[in-house]
Amino acid sequence: MTSACDLACAHCLADAGRRAPRELDTAGAIRVVGRLAEAGVLSVNLAGGEPFLRPDIFDIIDALVAARIEVDASTNGFSLP
């Protein structure tokens, strides 16, 4: 979902830290949701970096739920409200 991360864990396998310059915007991410639904995808895991650093993450989750795609997230939990 994003390369952005608010931690720098030594054990992490992701090359995360800063948001990628060409990260999908909200409209692009929603288009991907549509393509996933068309392909018959039943479940996705949102990962990163830290997916909850995206300001639009709940819009993307809403689109996934509306498309009847099960959503899981890999998170460090520090960004959760």
Summary of the structure (lengths in Angstrom):
residues: 81
radius of gyration: 12.8
end to end distance: 18.1
largest distance: 37.9
contacts: 200
relative contact order: 0.27
helix: 32%
strand: 15%
